[in-house]
Amino acid sequence: MRFIKFETSVPTEIHQLASYTIAFVPTEMEMAVNDSRMGGTGLLIAVKYKDASDWKFLDVSQMSRDEITDFYSELPKDCAISSVKIEIKK
């Protein structure tokens, strides 16, 4: 397996919560697996804890919307979370 493309997009919402700042970062990727190509969209969560200088990133492409909002219970229930899709291209 090798990545052909991996790109991130600018988050559409940034949430300032009590102890951290959180943003949903949409991703787009394409990879080669043997003689096939697959691609799709994914989702990273960027988190910066209060008083920290760096951001932490978590790949949540395999989590459902409910799992994400349960894990980060302080998020507004109507926050925008990008959909994830994977497809075989060839």
C-alpha positions in Angstrom: 0.0 0.0 0.0 1.2 3.5 -0.8 -0.4 6.9 -0.5 -0.8 8.8 -3.8 -2.5 11.8 -2.2 -3.4 12.9 1.3 -4.8 16.4 1.8 -6.6 18.3 4.5 -9.2 21.0 4.2 -9.8 24.0 6.4 -12.2 23.3 9.3 -15.7 24.9 8.9 -16.2 25.2 12.6 -13.9 25.7 15.6 -15.3 25.1 19.0 -13.9 26.9 22.1 -14.8 24.6 25.0 -14.0 24.9 28.7 -10.7 23.0 28.8 -9.8 22.7 25.1 -10.4 24.0 21.5 -11.6 21.4 19.0 -12.0 21.4 15.2 -13.1 18.9 12.6 -10.6 18.6 9.8 -11.9 17.0 6.6 -9.3 14.9 4.6 -9.2 13.5 1.1 -6.9 10.6 0.2 -6.1 8.2 -2.6 -3.9 5.1 -2.3 -2.6 2.3 -4.3 -3.1 -1.3 -3.0 -1.5 -3.9 -5.3 -3.2 -3.3 -8.7 -6.2 -1.3 -7.3 -6.7 2.3 -6.3 -9.0 3.4 -3.6 -9.8 6.9 -2.4 -12.3 8.8 -0.3 -12.8 11.3 2.4 -12.0 11.0 6.1 -12.0 13.1 9.2 -9.4 14.2 11.8 -10.2 15.9 15.1 -7.7 18.6 16.0 -7.6 19.3 19.8 -5.6 22.0 21.6 -5.8 21.8 25.4 -6.0 25.1 27.3 -2.5 26.3 28.1 -0.9 23.9 25.6 1.2 25.2 22.7 0.6 22.3 20.3 -2.3 20.6 18.6 -3.1 16.9 18.9 -4.8 15.1 15.9 -7.0 12.0 16.1 -8.2 10.1 13.1 -12.0 9.5 13.7 -12.9 8.3 10.2 -14.1 5.0 11.7 -16.3 6.7 14.4 -20.0 7.5 13.9 -21.3 11.0 14.6 -22.9 9.7 17.9 -19.6 8.2 19.0 -17.8 11.5 18.4 -20.3 13.6 20.2 -20.5 11.1 23.1 -16.7 11.2 23.4 -16.6 15.0 23.3 -19.8 15.6 25.3 -19.2 19.3 25.5 -19.7 19.7 21.7 -23.0 21.2 20.5 -25.2 18.4 19.3 -25.8 20.2 16.0 -22.2 20.8 15.2 -21.1 20.1 11.6 -19.3 16.8 11.2 -18.2 15.9 7.7 -19.3 12.6 6.2 -16.7 9.9 5.5 -16.7 7.8 2.3 -14.3 5.2 0.8 -14.5 3.9 -2.8 -12.6 1.6 -5.1 -11.5 3.6 -8.1 -10.0 0.8 -10.3 
